[in-house]
């Protein structure tokens, strides 16, 4: 299994969980709480699976950065949220650079 693709999948699943929790926090509709718990449970299972292929330092660094990028793009695109200034958008560009830097070379076991 390609670890990077697994981390991308985990990041999308985290977005579904976070979105469900956001709706729950604003509406107190228990269906969204249950949905968020489901997505986060699946995310934890897949993170455990990812750790079979790389060490904690790599998997966590890659997951945090990919998740931040994917969740930000989806929040802007689907939820119509924004960042508040150019420096924050620059931070997203730096995260992209960090993903490339982490992906350079072999995956540490």
KEKE-3310 file (N, C-alpha, C; in steps of 0.2 Angstrom, whole numbers, plus 5000, padded with zeros to 4 digits):
npx = (5004:5002:5009:5008:4996:4987:4988:4983:4970:4966:4966:4955:4945:4946:4942:4928:4924:4927:4919:4907:4907:4907:4895:4887:4891:4885:4872:4868:4863:4861:4864:4874:4885:4886:4890:4902:4910:4910:4918:4930:4934:4936:4947:4957:4959:4964:4976:4983:4985:4993:5005:5011:5019:5027:5037:5032:5036:5037:5025:5015:5020:5018:5004:4998:5002:4997:4984:4980:4982:4972:4960:4959:4958:4946:4937:4937:4932:4920:4913:4914:4922:4935:4952:4960:4970:4984:4996:4992:4988:5000:5006:5000:5005:5018:5016:5014:5026:5033:5027:5032:5046:5045:5042:5053:5066:5068:5055:5055:5057)
npy = (4994:5011:5023:5037:5039:5033:5042:5053:5049:5047:5060:5066:5059:5064:5077:5075:5070:5082:5091:5086:5087:5101:5104:5098:5105:5117:5114:5104:5092:5076:5066:5071:5071:5057:5054:5061:5054:5041:5044:5048:5037:5028:5035:5034:5020:5019:5027:5019:5008:5015:5017:5005:5006:5016:5027:5035:5049:5052:5048:5055:5069:5070:5067:5077:5089:5086:5084:5097:5105:5099:5099:5113:5118:5111:5116:5130:5128:5120:5123:5137:5145:5156:5162:5175:5184:5188:5182:5171:5163:5162:5154:5142:5139:5137:5125:5116:5116:5110:5097:5092:5092:5083:5071:5069:5057:5041:5032:5033:5020)
npz = (5000:4996:5006:5006:4999:5008:5019:5013:5011:5024:5028:5021:5027:5040:5038:5035:5048:5056:5050:5053:5067:5068:5063:5073:5084:5082:5081:5089:5085:5087:5077:5069:5079:5081:5068:5067:5077:5071:5059:5064:5072:5061:5055:5065:5065:5052:5054:5063:5054:5045:5052:5051:5040:5041:5052:5068:5068:5055:5049:5057:5055:5041:5040:5048:5040:5027:5030:5035:5024:5015:5022:5024:5010:5007:5016:5012:4999:5000:5012:5011:5019:5024:5025:5035:5031:5020:5025:5031:5020:5015:5024:5021:5008:5013:5020:5010:5004:5015:5014:5002:5006:5017:5010:5003:4999:5006:5015:5033:5044)
capx = (5000:5006:5008:5006:4989:4984:4988:4978:4963:4965:4965:4949:4941:4946:4937:4921:4923:4927:4913:4901:4907:4906:4887:4884:4892:4881:4865:4866:4859:4865:4866:4881:4889:4888:4894:4909:4913:4912:4923:4936:4936:4939:4953:4961:4960:4969:4982:4986:4987:4999:5011:5014:5023:5032:5038:5028:5038:5036:5017:5012:5022:5015:4997:4997:5003:4992:4977:4979:4981:4966:4955:4959:4955:4939:4933:4936:4928:4914:4910:4914:4926:4941:4957:4958:4975:4989:5001:4989:4988:5007:5007:4997:5011:5024:5014:5015:5034:5034:5025:5037:5052:5045:5041:5059:5069:5065:5051:5059:5053)
capy = (5000:5017:5027:5044:5039:5032:5048:5058:5046:5049:5067:5067:5056:5069:5082:5073:5070:5089:5094:5083:5090:5108:5105:5096:5110:5123:5112:5099:5087:5070:5062:5073:5069:5050:5054:5063:5049:5036:5046:5049:5030:5026:5039:5031:5014:5020:5029:5013:5005:5019:5016:4999:5007:5022:5028:5040:5055:5053:5048:5061:5075:5070:5067:5084:5094:5084:5085:5104:5107:5096:5102:5120:5118:5109:5121:5135:5126:5117:5127:5144:5148:5159:5164:5182:5188:5185:5178:5164:5159:5160:5148:5136:5138:5134:5118:5112:5115:5105:5090:5090:5091:5076:5066:5068:5052:5035:5033:5030:5014)
capz = (5000:4996:5013:5005:4997:5014:5022:5009:5013:5031:5029:5019:5032:5045:5036:5036:5055:5058:5047:5057:5073:5067:5063:5079:5089:5081:5080:5094:5082:5089:5071:5067:5084:5079:5062:5068:5080:5066:5054:5068:5073:5055:5055:5070:5063:5047:5056:5065:5048:5042:5056:5049:5035:5043:5060:5071:5066:5048:5048:5060:5051:5034:5041:5050:5035:5022:5033:5036:5017:5012:5026:5022:5003:5007:5020:5008:4993:5001:5017:5010:5024:5022:5030:5035:5028:5015:5028:5032:5014:5014:5028:5017:5004:5017:5022:5004:5004:5020:5012:4998:5010:5021:5005:5000:5001:5008:5021:5038:5047)
cpx = (5004:5004:5006:4999:4985:4983:4983:4971:4961:4963:4958:4944:4940:4942:4930:4920:4923:4921:4907:4901:4906:4898:4884:4885:4887:4873:4863:4862:4864:4868:4873:4886:4891:4892:4901:4913:4915:4918:4930:4938:4939:4946:4958:4963:4965:4975:4986:4989:4993:5005:5014:5020:5028:5032:5033:5030:5036:5028:5014:5014:5018:5007:4995:4997:4998:4985:4976:4978:4974:4960:4954:4956:4948:4935:4932:4931:4921:4910:4910:4917:4932:4946:4957:4964:4980:4994:4998:4989:4996:5009:5005:5003:5017:5022:5015:5022:5036:5032:5030:5044:5051:5044:5048:5063:5065:5060:5054:5054:5054)
cpy = (5006:5022:5034:5044:5037:5038:5053:5055:5048:5056:5069:5064:5061:5075:5081:5073:5077:5092:5092:5086:5097:5108:5103:5102:5116:5121:5108:5093:5080:5066:5064:5071:5061:5050:5056:5057:5043:5038:5046:5042:5027:5029:5035:5024:5014:5023:5023:5009:5008:5018:5009:5000:5013:5023:5034:5047:5057:5053:5054:5068:5075:5071:5074:5089:5092:5086:5093:5107:5105:5099:5110:5121:5116:5114:5128:5134:5124:5121:5134:5148:5151:5160:5171:5186:5184:5180:5171:5160:5158:5154:5141:5134:5134:5126:5114:5111:5110:5098:5088:5088:5084:5070:5064:5062:5046:5036:5030:5025:5015)
cpz = (5000:5002:5011:5003:5003:5018:5019:5011:5020:5032:5026:5024:5038:5044:5037:5044:5058:5056:5051:5064:5073:5067:5069:5084:5088:5081:5086:5092:5083:5083:5069:5072:5082:5073:5063:5072:5075:5062:5058:5070:5067:5054:5059:5068:5057:5049:5059:5059:5045:5046:5055:5044:5036:5050:5062:5068:5059:5047:5051:5057:5045:5035:5043:5044:5029:5024:5033:5029:5014:5016:5024:5015:5003:5011:5016:5002:4995:5007:5016:5015:5021:5027:5030:5033:5024:5019:5030:5026:5013:5018:5025:5012:5007:5019:5016:5003:5009:5018:5007:5001:5014:5016:5002:5003:5004:5015:5027:5042:5054)
residu = (UNK:UNK:UNK:UNK:UNK:UNK:UNK:UNK:UNK:UNK:UNK:UNK:UNK:UNK:UNK:UNK:UNK:UNK:UNK:UNK:UNK:UNK:UNK:UNK:UNK:UNK:UNK:UNK:UNK:UNK:UNK:UNK:UNK:UNK:UNK:UNK:UNK:UNK:UNK:UNK:UNK:UNK:UNK:UNK:UNK:UNK:UNK:UNK:UNK:UNK:UNK:UNK:UNK:UNK:UNK:UNK:UNK:UNK:UNK:UNK:UNK:UNK:UNK:UNK:UNK:UNK:UNK:UNK:UNK:UNK:UNK:UNK:UNK:UNK:UNK:UNK:UNK:UNK:UNK:UNK:UNK:UNK:UNK:UNK:UNK:UNK:UNK:UNK:UNK:UNK:UNK:UNK:UNK:UNK:UNK:UNK:UNK:UNK:UNK:UNK:UNK:UNK:UNK:UNK:UNK:UNK:UNK:UNK:UNK)
# end
